[in-house]
């Protein structure tokens, strides 16, 4: 019997026991695909990551990401949380940047420090790609909402910064609280769609310093609701700029998520329209929770 080291962190968390939980394993190169998937099911977090080697390849660290149901080409909170563990446990000293080699390509994570401890980490995501626009009636039915709950000024639209999600603009926090994804309707809807998940948002928030409130549904990935979703919020950032949601072609805002499931999370979004693309950055804090060994 052998062991593999792992760490648990809370990502997009201003304090411990908040944000989105992540398990990070070292030495993933010794595991098969089936073993990684089984471990992700065992941990049963939104995602679990595996650092394949303690040394860099092409300037980055090879990392794989799994939900309890499937491998992911990219996900936001696993990228930040894994970069944090690489800096703290593998590098062991302050560095300005850590790069992760993921299925979507190399993703850089920039570090800032407070008293030699990492503060806010920022990842630069792939430029957003925009896909299908959906009928508001269809999405309202899936979410068990009235069509009038959806803001008709803006589209219900597919967006990807590495993984497609559907972005749904709602009018009020009351609608956010009432939203419940109908799993049979959702799974039927996404059969021939690139976007397998749904992000809903509104301009009313629990705390006035935050610009938007967000919820994220991902039953297709084995996640009923995610408390903090960096990849989907990167899609949201691109959506906000493309559709000039706040009236400008750039944003620098704070977004709250997870309050409805008692995992309060804070994400920071920056995005700006360039000549031929939108630059997207998503930031947040990471809290170390635990470390241990798993028998494999």
JOCORTA-V682292 format. One record per backbone hydrogen bond with DSSP energy under -1.0 kcal/mol. CO is the residue of the C=O (numbers start at 0). NH is the residue of the N-H. Records with the same first field share a line. If there is no record, write none. Layout:
CO->NH  NH
This chain:
1->295
3->293
4->25
5->291
6->23
7->288  289
8->21
9->286
10->19
11->265
19->10
21->8
22->48
23->6
24->50
26->29
27->30
31->35
32->36
33->37
34->38
35->39
36->40
37->41
38->42
39->43
47->65
48->24
49->63
50->27
56->59
59->56
60->100
61->51
63->49
64->71
65->47
69->66
72->103
74->78
75->79
76->80
77->81
78->82
79->83
80->84
81->85
82->86
83->87
84->88
85->89  90
86->91
95->110
97->108
98->60
99->106
100->62
101->104
104->101
106->99
107->123
108->97
109->121
111->118
113->116
116->113
120->283
121->109
122->281
128->159
131->157
134->138
135->139
136->140
137->141
138->142
139->144
141->181
142->179
145->148
146->149
148->170
150->153
155->133
156->166
157->130
158->164
159->128
164->158
165->198
166->156
167->200
168->150
171->175
172->176
173->177
174->178
181->185
182->186
183->187
184->188
185->189
189->192
196->165
197->216
198->167
199->214
200->169
201->212
206->209
211->255
212->201
214->199
215->225
216->197
217->220  222
218->221
222->217
228->232
229->233
230->234
231->235
232->236
233->237
234->238
235->239
236->240
237->241
238->242
239->244
240->243
243->246
248->272
250->270
252->268
253->210  211
254->266
255->213
256->264
257->260  262
258->261
263->18
264->256
266->254
267->282
268->252
269->280
270->250
271->278
276->273
278->271
279->124
280->269
281->122
282->267
283->120
284->11  12
286->9
289->7
291->5
293->3
